[in-house]
Amino acid sequence: MDLNKAIRELYAEKQRLEEAIASLEGLLNAKTSAEALNLDELRRKKHRGRKSMPPDERRAVSARMKKYWAQQRATSARGASKGQS
């Protein structure tokens, strides 16, 4: 067997292997990128928390709650004064 021919065949095989490796690495990088994008979307979808409230809406809620708790205190005070008589 001719050594030059064996070397040419080995270089050809090396080239095929490098192309296959590059192709597989490309697929791996694409899959990793897609998974990362998918995880970011899932994190955004799973984010549960309080939504922000504009200041004017916050003031309106505060006024309603003050009125509510004033009524609750008045109701409990009336009930306590009736029970002592």
N, C-alpha and C positions, 0 to 999 in steps of 0.2 A: 504494500500500500504506500502510496506517495504521501510524504509528510506535508507537502504544500496543500494537497487536496484535503487532507484531514484537518489542517488548520483552517482552510476556507469553509469547510462544513461546520466546524466549531464556531467560527465567527458568525455564520449565517444563523445557527441555532441560538447564539448569544443575542443576536439582533431580534429574533422572534420572541425570546424570553423577555427582553427589555420592553418590547412593544406590549406584550401581554401584561407585564407588571404595571406599566404606565396606564393601560386601560383599566385594570382592576383598581389602581389607586384613584383614578378619576371617578369610578363608580362609588368608591368608598367615600371620597370627599363630597360627592353630590348627595349621597345618602345622609352623611353627617350633617351637611348644610340643611337638607330638607327636614331632618329630625330636629335640628336646632330651631328652625322656623316654626315647626309644628309645636314644639315645647313652649316657645314664646307665645303662640296663639292660645295654647291651653292655659298658660299662666294668666293671660289677660282675661280669658273667659272665666276662670275659677276665682278671680279676684272679687271678693265680697267684702264690702265695707260700707261705711257710711258715705252717703253722697253729700256733697257740700250744699249749703243752704245760703241763699242770698241774705244780706243783713235785714232787709225789710220783711222778708218772710220769717226770719228768726225773731224779730220784734213782735210780729203778730202772734207767733206761737207762744212767746213769753207772756204776752198780755192774756191770751186764753188760759194758760196754765195758772197764772196768778189769780184770775177770776175763779177757776175751778177749785184751787186750794183754799181760797177764801170761803167758798161755799162749803167745802168739806169741814173746815174748822168751825164754821157757824153751825153746821148740822151736828157735829160732835159736841159742841158746847151746849146746844139746846138739849141734847140727849142726856148729858151729864147733869145739867141743872134739874131736869125732871126726875132723875133717879134719886137725887138727894132729898127731895121734899117728902 
